[in-house]
């Protein structure tokens, strides 16, 4: 090829196999420097495993630009010249970049405990790999599952009887991937702990029952009857009768005061505490009620006072204790040492049937059965 002294561009276009070309340019300017260079478009003939390169010019600087590189997988070339494209995620397709996209009707979900909800994640995927689902879903008492069917992941959330706060709000992400590319869809879930209200009602009923309990009122008729009986039978003088009555009334007043100040205050504080879980609410309520029922010191003194009256009706009185029958508390009703419940009616044993006549009817926890046996007469 003759040298061009006028520094005009001179190029030779040699058409090679598979339309691969080589261009020569001499005496041109590159970064303000006159250079001789050669632009070589390389073709790899994969069938012959040959490089068809032509370099015949004597040059000072060579700039090689790979303008077209035909690559094929091991085992043979692409006869039709198609190019496999690799996208940024590393997934390949003979028809172009692989795409994966997710869609769903709503990302805001809600459900109650001991229930199940279903929702779909629609999938648009142009690849040929198997799709896998994973999630960071983590909620006590609930599980997330999913299966792929008809271009969608059919998702399910099943909840058990949860023991958390009244309303549990959580966020979780579902990830769909083919091993190379992945897409995420984020959801919010509100799980209503419906049994929380039942536990709250239980605590409130305990508070109402304890608040309405007045052992002093329940004991009033018994104290009056016992004192009068002891006086009329010469077991006590008038002064002794008055002193005894005052002492027993003070004991029952102290009992009311102690239980009210402790149990009612604790229950009020419990019900006003925010953020309690259901299990915390139940455990605390049961502990407060148990402490209320297990009062021993004052009850023991009340029992001993009845025995000391000398009235034979109470001479072998079982230990007085707080019992619950229905929704109310009593020192006598519900005490299995004194009677039993029959067909939702409390029946005192024959020996203690006189208590049914002495106790205020309106304060009984449930209806008291008619007593057929005669109460033991006093002396």
Beta strands, then each sheet from edge to edge (+ up, - down):
strand 1: 14-15
strand 2: 21-30
strand 3: 33-40
strand 4: 44-45
strand 5: 50-51
strand 6: 85-86
strand 7: 92-93
strand 8: 100-103
strand 9: 108-112
strand 10: 116-125
strand 11: 132-135
strand 12: 142-148
strand 13: 152-159
strand 14: 167-177
strand 15: 182-192
strand 16: 323-325
strand 17: 328-330
strand 18: 339-342
strand 19: 345-348
sheet 1: 1+ 2- 3+
sheet 2: 4+ 5-
sheet 3: 6+ 7-
sheet 4: 8+ 10- 13+ 12-
sheet 5: 9+ 15+ 14- 11+
sheet 6: 16+ 17-
sheet 7: 18+ 19-
end
